[in-house]
Amino acid sequence: MAQDSDSRKPTISARVPRDTYDRLEDYCEENDISKADALRRFTEDGLNRAQIEDDFTDRMDHLGVDPGTAGTLLILVLLVVTVLQNAGVL
């Protein structure tokens, strides 16, 4: 069955600094995947993370909490828990 131009996957491209390209090549070699597969994974992961951040921001806004403050508080709580765990308190 032939595919028409409407059913073909779109192609994207971008110019990147040489060191970014070298890191991509190293990653692909170490993980035995193609650059196309790595870029698809990175793009999907980045979009998913952006959606999570947007959802978090929307929820914090809805609650009347500054997302930056909420994130900072979360980091501080996690830091305290980690310190207490390392000290044998928790």
N, C-alpha and C positions, 0 to 999 in steps of 0.2 A: 504494500500500500504506500503510495507516494505521499509525502508531506508537503503541504503548501506553505507559503511564506508566513501565514498567520499562525501556524502551529509550531514554528521553529522557536527555540529558546533565544531570547535576545542576548547580545554580546555587549560587555562593558570593557572599558580599558582605562588605565590611568598611568600617568608618569609618576615615578617615585624616586626618591634619592637613591644613589648607588648603594649606600649602606643598608637601606631597607630591602632593596632587591637581593643583596648578598645574604641578608638574614633569612629572607624567604627561601632562597635556594638551599641554604644550610638546613632549614627546617624541613624542606621537602626531601632532601637526601636522608636526613636522620629518621624521618617517618615513612620513607618509601612511598610517597604520594606525589602526584603531579602538581604543578603550580596552579593549574585550574581547579583541582580538588581543594587545595589549601585555600585559595581565594574564595571559593564558594563557601567553605566552612567558616572562614574568618568573617565574611560578609554576613552570613546568617547569624553567627554568634553576636556580632556587633549590633545588628538590628534587634535581636532579642534582648540584649542588655539595654539598649536605648529604650525599648518598650517598657522594660521593668522599671527603669529610672523615671520614665514619664508617668507610669502608673503610680509609683511611690510619691512623686511630686504632686500629682492630682489628689491622692488620698490625703496627704499632709495639708494641702491647700484647703480641701474640704473640711478638715478638722480644725483649721485655723492655726496650724503649726507651720513655722518656717522649715522647709525641707532641709536646709543647710544646718539649722540648729538640731533637728531630729537626727540627722546623720552624724553630727559631731557627738551628740549624746550617746548614740549607739556605739560609736567607736570607743568612747571613754568607758562605757560599761564593759565592753568586751576586753579592753585593756586591763581594767581592774580585775575582772574574772581571771584572765590569764595570769596576772601577777599573783593573785591569791592561790591559784592552782599550782604555780611553780613554787610557791612558798609552803605548800602542803596544807594550807588552811581549808581549801575546798577539795 
